[in-house]
Amino acid sequence: MRALRDPICAIATPPGKGAIGVVRLSGEGALEIAAKVWRGKDPRRLKGGRFALGEVVDPKTGEAIDQALLLVFRAPRSYTGEDLVEFQTHGSLAVLRRVMEVLVAEGARPAGRGEFTLRAYLNGKMDLAQAEAVLALIEAEGELARRQALRALEGALSRRIARLEGKLLDLLAHIQALLDYPEEGVEPLEAERTIREVLAEVEALLAQAKASRLAQRGARLALIGAPNAGKSSLLNALLGYERALVSPIPGTTRDYLEAPLELFGIPLVAVDTAGVRETEDPLERMGVERALRIAEEADLVLYVVDRSLPKPAPPPLPWERTLKVATKSDLPPAWEDPEFLPVSSLTGEGLDRLKEALREALLGREGGEVLLTERQVEALLRARERLEEALSLPEDLMGLALEEAARALALLTGKEVAEEVVARVFQNFCVGK
């Protein structure tokens, strides 16, 4: 993809009223354009990283648009790798639009979506995995998503992938030397051991794909059980405040109730559903059907059973993503089952253990600290397939499979990636980033 150099500008702050608004200007001639619309210290004479106080003006009329701060970054030490200027004005949309008008009139063009970050990528300021982390950081709603994105932006994933690429390329070079110079007595290498090491790393990354996806988009947690099993009390205990109505009368919850919470840095929506039981009441039956449908669609289900009463027959649930909880553990038990986690919403007993089980079910044992986009997961799956193929081949025939595995890993950071893939990455960005 060709480098872009023409001057671009965009409003970098979100729409609406605010104390401060920022307009960015980057590219060849950015300092010259800034000088034309600025009344104050000449931007062309400012060192990188320096502020100046002055006014943004319309150069055609001399009219002041707003008092502002101007900040200069000089190439290559800027976000885009180009000369870059930021105008920090008051946050009025009228002011920001007017600043954009005069910049465009003096030769800049409005930036496209993500074009500032695209230029950073094209100018070698970051790789594609880091560029995707920028978007993830902007969109992060939970603490885990923020941590994942920041680690990726700092290059943690890129360095990990580079090490794996290096191992495969070293192995390829050695295999090639064995084939090309057999008479030179090149020492054989344990190819299978190296491939299995790389494959284990790829598998470890893929194991975190689910946690990465949940951290970025959030998760739905459904509480399912018979009437009066303690679902509403458990929801309130997890929330730390009374959100659901608690009553000793069975069937109090006829419809579902949603409540947001954050656990382990993941934004969750907990759904308290109607009690699941056989009933002739058409309204309650609709609630039961809806509860089971919610369970099917949830990322994780808590099957809640009152341990102080006889155990009911289990409803049809997605058991592969269901945790079993025995409530009212402060009362004498009517049954024991090691598959159920005992919890008392009244005393708090067992809540920490339940939360730990929730954490492992959602994040896995790795903890979910790696940011992986769908594009990156596809590349890892391709690499895994080629590595498994290489293991099934004799050493003198595994070169092509290893080369394709290395190429798949390179796609994660943007090497040899097609222009349409790059365009797809940046189309989801906001205009000013």
C-alpha positions as CSV (number, residue, x, y, z in Angstrom):
1,M,0.0,0.0,0.0
2,R,1.4,3.4,-1.0
3,A,2.3,5.9,1.7
4,L,-0.1,8.9,2.0
5,R,1.5,12.3,2.4
6,D,-1.0,15.0,1.5
7,P,-2.2,17.1,4.4
8,I,-5.3,15.9,6.2
9,C,-7.4,17.3,9.0
10,A,-10.2,16.1,11.3
11,I,-12.0,16.8,14.5
12,A,-10.5,14.4,17.0
13,T,-12.9,14.9,19.9
14,P,-16.4,13.4,20.0
15,P,-19.5,15.4,18.9
16,G,-21.3,17.4,21.5
17,K,-20.5,20.3,23.9
18,G,-17.3,20.1,25.9
19,A,-14.7,22.4,27.5
20,I,-12.0,21.5,24.9
21,G,-12.2,20.4,21.3
22,V,-9.2,19.2,19.2
23,V,-8.6,19.5,15.5
24,R,-5.7,17.5,14.0
25,L,-3.7,18.4,10.9
26,S,-1.0,16.1,9.5
27,G,1.0,15.6,6.3
28,E,3.3,17.4,4.0
29,G,2.8,21.2,4.3
30,A,0.9,20.8,7.6
31,L,3.1,23.5,9.3
32,E,2.7,25.9,6.4
33,I,-1.1,25.5,6.5
34,A,-1.2,26.0,10.3
35,A,0.9,29.2,9.9
36,K,-1.7,30.6,7.6
37,V,-4.6,30.2,10.0
38,W,-2.7,31.0,13.2
39,R,-2.3,34.4,14.9
40,G,0.5,34.0,17.4
41,K,4.0,32.4,17.4
42,D,4.8,31.0,14.0
43,P,4.2,27.2,14.1
44,R,7.1,26.7,11.7
45,R,9.5,28.0,14.3
46,L,8.2,25.8,17.2
47,K,10.1,22.8,18.3
48,G,8.3,19.5,18.4
49,G,6.2,19.1,21.6
50,R,5.9,22.8,22.2
51,F,2.6,24.7,22.8
52,A,1.7,28.2,21.7
53,L,-1.2,30.4,22.8
54,G,-2.9,32.4,20.2
55,E,-6.0,32.6,17.9
56,V,-7.2,30.5,15.0
57,V,-8.2,33.0,12.2
58,D,-9.8,33.1,8.8
59,P,-6.8,34.2,6.7
60,K,-9.1,35.7,4.0
61,T,-10.8,38.1,6.4
62,G,-8.5,38.2,9.4
63,E,-11.5,37.3,11.6
64,A,-10.7,35.5,14.8
65,I,-12.4,32.1,15.1
66,D,-11.4,31.2,18.6
67,Q,-8.6,31.5,21.2
68,A,-6.7,28.3,21.3
69,L,-3.6,26.4,22.1
70,L,-1.5,25.0,19.2
71,L,0.8,22.0,19.7
72,V,3.4,21.0,17.1
73,F,4.9,17.5,16.5
74,R,7.7,17.2,14.0
75,A,8.3,14.2,11.8
76,P,9.2,11.5,12.4
77,R,8.5,12.0,16.1
78,S,4.7,12.2,15.9
79,Y,1.8,9.8,16.0
80,T,1.6,9.6,12.2
81,G,5.3,9.9,11.6
82,E,4.6,13.2,9.7
83,D,4.6,16.9,10.7
84,L,1.5,17.1,12.8
85,V,-0.4,20.0,14.4
86,E,-3.2,20.0,17.0
87,F,-5.5,23.0,17.6
88,Q,-7.0,22.8,21.1
89,T,-10.0,25.1,21.0
90,H,-13.1,25.5,23.1
91,G,-15.4,22.5,22.6
92,S,-18.2,24.2,20.6
93,L,-19.1,22.2,17.5
94,A,-19.5,25.6,15.7
95,V,-15.9,26.5,16.5
96,L,-14.5,23.1,15.5
97,R,-16.4,23.1,12.2
98,R,-15.1,26.6,11.4
99,V,-11.5,25.6,12.1
100,M,-12.0,22.7,9.7
101,E,-13.4,25.0,7.0
102,V,-10.4,27.3,7.1
103,L,-7.9,24.4,7.1
104,V,-9.6,22.8,4.1
105,A,-9.7,26.2,2.3
106,E,-5.9,26.5,2.8
107,G,-5.2,23.1,1.2
108,A,-5.9,20.3,3.7
109,R,-8.5,17.6,3.0
110,P,-10.9,16.0,5.5
111,A,-9.3,12.7,6.8
112,G,-11.0,9.4,6.2
113,R,-11.8,6.9,8.9
114,G,-8.7,5.9,10.8
115,E,-6.4,7.7,8.4
116,F,-4.2,9.2,11.1
117,T,-3.5,5.6,12.4
118,L,-3.3,4.3,8.9
119,R,-0.5,6.7,8.2
120,A,1.2,5.7,11.5
121,Y,1.1,2.1,10.2
122,L,2.3,3.0,6.7
123,N,5.1,5.1,8.2
124,G,6.3,2.3,10.4
125,K,5.2,3.8,13.7
126,M,3.2,0.7,14.6
127,D,2.3,-2.7,13.0
128,L,-1.2,-3.9,12.1
129,A,-1.7,-5.7,15.5
130,Q,-0.9,-2.4,17.3
131,A,-3.2,-0.4,15.0
132,E,-6.0,-2.8,15.8
133,A,-5.2,-2.3,19.5
134,V,-5.7,1.4,19.1
135,L,-9.3,0.8,18.0
136,A,-9.8,-1.7,20.8
137,L,-8.5,0.8,23.4
138,I,-10.9,3.5,22.1
139,E,-13.8,1.1,22.3
140,A,-12.9,-0.6,25.6
141,E,-15.8,-0.6,28.1
142,G,-14.3,-2.8,30.7
143,E,-11.0,-2.9,32.6
144,L,-9.8,-6.2,31.0
145,A,-10.5,-4.9,27.5
146,R,-8.4,-1.8,28.4
147,R,-5.5,-3.9,29.7
148,Q,-5.6,-6.2,26.7
149,A,-5.6,-3.3,24.2
150,L,-2.8,-1.4,26.0
151,R,-0.6,-4.5,26.2
152,A,-1.1,-5.1,22.4
153,L,-0.5,-1.4,21.7
154,E,2.8,-1.6,23.6
155,G,3.8,-4.5,21.4
156,A,3.4,-7.6,23.7
157,L,1.6,-9.7,21.0
158,S,3.8,-8.5,18.2
159,R,6.9,-9.5,20.1
160,R,5.5,-12.9,20.9
161,I,4.6,-13.5,17.2
162,A,8.0,-12.3,16.1
163,R,9.7,-14.9,18.3
164,L,7.6,-17.6,16.8
165,E,8.3,-16.4,13.3
166,G,12.0,-16.4,14.1
167,K,11.9,-20.0,15.3
168,L,10.2,-21.2,12.1
169,L,12.5,-19.2,9.8
170,D,15.6,-20.5,11.6
171,L,14.3,-24.0,11.2
172,L,13.5,-23.4,7.5
173,A,17.0,-22.1,7.0
174,H,18.5,-25.2,8.6
175,I,16.4,-27.6,6.6
176,Q,17.4,-25.8,3.4
177,A,21.0,-26.1,4.4
178,L,20.7,-29.8,4.9
179,L,19.1,-30.2,1.5
180,D,21.5,-27.9,-0.4
181,Y,24.8,-28.9,1.2
182,P,24.5,-32.5,2.4
183,E,28.2,-33.0,1.8
184,E,29.1,-30.2,4.2
185,G,28.1,-32.3,7.2
186,V,25.5,-29.9,8.5
187,E,24.2,-31.1,11.9
188,P,20.6,-32.3,11.8
189,L,18.1,-30.4,13.9
190,E,15.2,-31.7,16.0
191,A,12.6,-30.2,13.7
192,E,9.7,-31.9,15.5
193,R,10.6,-30.4,18.8
194,T,10.8,-26.9,17.4
195,I,7.5,-27.3,15.6
196,R,5.8,-28.6,18.7
197,E,7.1,-25.6,20.7
198,V,5.7,-23.1,18.2
199,L,2.4,-25.1,17.9
200,A,2.0,-25.1,21.7
201,E,2.4,-21.2,21.7
202,V,-0.2,-20.9,18.9
203,E,-2.6,-23.2,20.9
204,A,-2.0,-21.1,24.0
205,L,-2.9,-17.9,22.1
206,L,-6.0,-19.5,20.6
207,A,-7.1,-20.6,24.1
208,Q,-7.4,-16.9,24.9
209,A,-9.6,-16.0,21.9
210,K,-12.9,-16.5,23.8
211,A,-11.8,-14.3,26.7
212,S,-10.6,-11.7,24.3
213,R,-13.9,-11.6,22.5
214,L,-15.9,-11.4,25.7
215,A,-13.7,-8.7,27.1
216,Q,-14.3,-6.6,24.0
217,R,-18.0,-7.1,23.6
218,G,-19.1,-8.1,27.1
219,A,-20.9,-11.2,28.2
220,R,-24.4,-12.3,29.2
221,L,-24.9,-14.4,32.3
222,A,-28.3,-16.1,32.7
223,L,-29.6,-17.3,36.1
224,I,-31.9,-20.3,35.6
225,G,-33.7,-22.4,38.2
226,A,-37.0,-23.4,39.8
227,P,-39.2,-20.8,41.4
228,N,-37.9,-19.7,44.8
229,A,-34.5,-21.3,44.2
230,G,-32.7,-18.1,45.2
231,K,-31.9,-16.7,41.8
232,S,-33.0,-13.1,42.6
233,S,-31.1,-13.2,46.0
234,L,-28.0,-14.5,44.2
235,L,-28.2,-11.8,41.6
236,N,-28.5,-9.1,44.3
237,A,-25.5,-10.7,46.1
238,L,-23.4,-10.6,42.9
239,L,-24.4,-7.0,42.3
240,G,-23.8,-5.8,45.8
241,Y,-27.2,-4.1,45.9
242,E,-30.9,-5.0,45.7
243,R,-31.9,-5.0,42.0
244,A,-34.3,-7.9,41.9
245,L,-37.4,-8.3,44.0
246,V,-37.0,-11.1,46.5
247,S,-40.2,-12.8,47.9
248,P,-41.0,-16.2,49.5
249,I,-43.9,-16.5,47.1
250,P,-43.0,-18.9,44.2
251,G,-43.3,-17.4,40.7
252,T,-42.6,-13.8,41.7
253,T,-40.5,-13.3,38.6
254,R,-42.7,-13.8,35.6
255,D,-40.4,-12.1,33.1
256,Y,-36.6,-11.7,32.9
257,L,-34.8,-8.8,34.6
258,E,-31.4,-7.5,33.4
259,A,-28.7,-5.8,35.5
260,P,-25.2,-4.7,34.4
261,L,-22.1,-5.5,36.5
262,E,-18.4,-5.8,36.0
263,L,-16.5,-8.9,37.1
264,F,-12.8,-9.5,36.5
265,G,-12.8,-6.5,34.2
266,I,-15.5,-7.9,31.9
267,P,-18.7,-5.9,31.5
268,L,-21.5,-8.4,32.2
269,V,-25.3,-8.3,31.8
270,A,-26.8,-10.6,34.4
271,V,-30.3,-11.9,33.6
272,D,-32.6,-13.1,36.3
273,T,-35.2,-15.3,34.6
274,A,-38.6,-16.7,35.5
275,G,-38.7,-19.8,37.6
276,V,-38.5,-23.0,35.4
277,R,-41.2,-25.5,36.3
278,E,-44.2,-27.3,34.8
279,T,-47.2,-24.9,34.9
280,E,-50.7,-24.5,33.6
281,D,-50.6,-20.7,33.8
282,P,-50.1,-19.5,30.2
283,L,-48.4,-16.3,31.4
284,E,-45.9,-18.2,33.6
285,R,-45.4,-20.8,30.8
286,M,-44.3,-18.0,28.5
287,G,-41.9,-16.8,31.1
288,V,-40.4,-20.4,31.4
289,E,-40.0,-20.7,27.6
290,R,-38.3,-17.3,27.5
291,A,-36.0,-18.3,30.3
292,L,-34.8,-21.4,28.5
293,R,-34.3,-19.3,25.3
294,I,-32.2,-16.8,27.2
295,A,-30.1,-19.7,28.6
296,E,-29.4,-20.9,25.1
297,E,-28.2,-17.5,24.0
298,A,-26.2,-16.7,27.1
299,D,-22.4,-16.8,27.2
300,L,-22.6,-18.5,30.6
301,V,-25.5,-20.0,32.6
302,L,-25.9,-20.3,36.4
303,Y,-28.2,-23.3,37.2
304,V,-29.5,-22.3,40.6
305,V,-31.0,-25.0,42.9
306,D,-32.1,-24.7,46.6
307,R,-30.0,-27.1,48.6
308,S,-32.5,-27.1,51.5
309,L,-35.2,-28.7,49.4
310,P,-35.3,-31.9,47.4
311,K,-33.4,-31.6,44.2
312,P,-35.6,-31.0,41.1
313,A,-35.3,-32.6,37.7
314,P,-32.8,-30.6,35.7
315,P,-34.3,-28.5,32.8
316,P,-32.8,-28.7,29.3
317,L,-29.7,-26.3,29.5
318,P,-26.5,-25.9,27.5
319,W,-24.5,-27.8,30.1
320,E,-21.2,-27.3,28.4
321,R,-21.3,-23.6,29.5
322,T,-23.3,-24.0,32.7
323,L,-22.2,-23.7,36.3
324,K,-24.3,-25.5,38.9
325,V,-25.0,-23.5,42.1
326,A,-26.5,-24.8,45.3
327,T,-28.1,-21.9,47.2
328,K,-29.1,-21.4,50.8
329,S,-26.1,-23.2,52.1
330,D,-26.7,-21.6,55.5
331,L,-29.6,-24.0,55.9
332,P,-29.5,-27.7,56.6
333,P,-28.9,-29.5,53.3
334,A,-31.5,-31.9,51.8
335,W,-28.9,-33.3,49.4
336,E,-25.1,-33.2,48.6
337,D,-23.6,-33.1,45.1
338,P,-19.9,-32.2,44.4
339,E,-20.8,-30.8,41.0
340,F,-22.7,-27.9,42.7
341,L,-21.0,-24.9,44.3
342,P,-22.6,-24.2,47.7
343,V,-23.5,-20.5,48.2
344,S,-25.4,-18.5,50.7
345,S,-26.7,-15.2,49.4
346,L,-27.6,-14.3,53.0
347,T,-24.2,-14.8,54.6
348,G,-22.0,-14.4,51.5
349,E,-20.5,-17.9,52.1
350,G,-19.2,-19.4,48.9
351,L,-19.6,-16.2,46.8
352,D,-15.8,-15.8,46.4
353,R,-15.5,-19.4,45.2
354,L,-18.4,-18.8,42.8
355,K,-16.8,-15.7,41.4
356,E,-13.5,-17.6,40.9
357,A,-15.5,-20.3,39.0
358,L,-17.1,-17.6,36.9
359,R,-13.7,-16.1,36.1
360,E,-12.3,-19.4,35.0
361,A,-15.4,-20.3,32.9
362,L,-15.2,-16.9,31.1
363,L,-11.5,-16.3,30.9
364,G,-9.9,-19.7,31.1
365,R,-6.8,-20.5,33.1
366,E,-4.6,-18.1,31.0
367,G,-6.5,-15.1,32.4
368,G,-7.4,-13.5,29.1
369,E,-4.7,-10.8,29.0
370,V,-4.2,-11.1,25.2
371,L,-6.1,-9.1,22.7
372,L,-7.1,-11.1,19.6
373,T,-9.3,-9.8,16.8
374,E,-11.2,-12.1,14.5
375,R,-8.7,-11.5,11.7
376,Q,-5.8,-12.5,14.0
377,V,-7.7,-15.7,15.2
378,E,-8.1,-16.7,11.5
379,A,-4.4,-16.3,10.9
380,L,-3.5,-18.3,14.0
381,L,-5.9,-21.1,12.9
382,R,-4.2,-21.2,9.5
383,A,-0.8,-21.3,11.2
384,R,-1.9,-24.2,13.4
385,E,-3.2,-26.2,10.4
386,R,0.1,-25.8,8.6
387,L,2.2,-26.7,11.6
388,E,0.1,-29.9,12.2
389,E,0.6,-30.7,8.5
390,A,4.4,-30.2,8.9
391,L,4.5,-32.7,11.8
392,S,3.0,-35.4,9.5
393,L,5.8,-34.9,6.8
394,P,9.4,-36.1,6.7
395,E,11.9,-33.4,7.4
396,D,12.9,-33.0,3.7
397,L,9.3,-32.3,2.7
398,M,8.0,-30.1,5.5
399,G,9.6,-26.8,4.1
400,L,6.5,-25.6,2.3
401,A,4.1,-26.2,5.2
402,L,6.5,-24.4,7.6
403,E,6.9,-21.5,5.1
404,E,3.1,-21.1,5.0
405,A,2.8,-21.3,8.8
406,A,5.4,-18.5,9.1
407,R,3.5,-16.5,6.5
408,A,0.2,-16.9,8.4
409,L,1.9,-15.7,11.6
410,A,3.3,-12.7,9.7
411,L,-0.3,-11.7,8.8
412,L,-1.0,-10.9,12.5
413,T,1.4,-8.0,12.5
414,G,0.6,-6.9,8.9
415,K,3.5,-8.3,6.9
416,E,2.5,-9.3,3.3
417,V,-1.1,-8.4,4.1
418,A,-3.4,-7.5,1.2
419,E,-4.5,-3.9,0.8
420,E,-8.2,-4.8,1.2
421,V,-7.5,-6.4,4.6
422,V,-5.8,-3.2,5.8
423,A,-8.7,-1.2,4.5
424,R,-11.1,-3.4,6.4
425,V,-9.1,-3.0,9.6
426,F,-9.3,0.8,9.4
427,Q,-12.9,1.2,8.2
428,N,-14.2,0.8,11.8
429,F,-12.1,3.7,13.2
430,C,-13.5,7.1,14.0
431,V,-12.5,9.9,11.6
432,G,-10.1,11.7,14.0
433,K,-7.9,8.8,15.0
